[in-house]
Amino acid sequence: MHELSIIQGIIAIINKEKEKHNFSKVNFIEIVCGRFNCASEENLQFCYDALADEGYLNGAKIRLKRLDDNSDVYLDKLDVD
């Protein structure tokens, strides 16, 4: 399940952004990937929920946007309070 490593990387990015911007809550995360990536939105959400151990991470919703190209996986949008 490579979704776990994707989410570990996304959470690391979010933690770095929190240090810079000091937000209090993550509401929404949009992840983008290319057409050949097998990641599923359901598995990404499951992994995120399992790893979101900090209060500000809890409850965020994941959306997976699939592009019709060979894009890598990346964090595209982050909605925070």
Helices and strands as residue ranges (DSSP letters): H 3-21, E 26-33, H 41-51, E 61-66, E 74-80
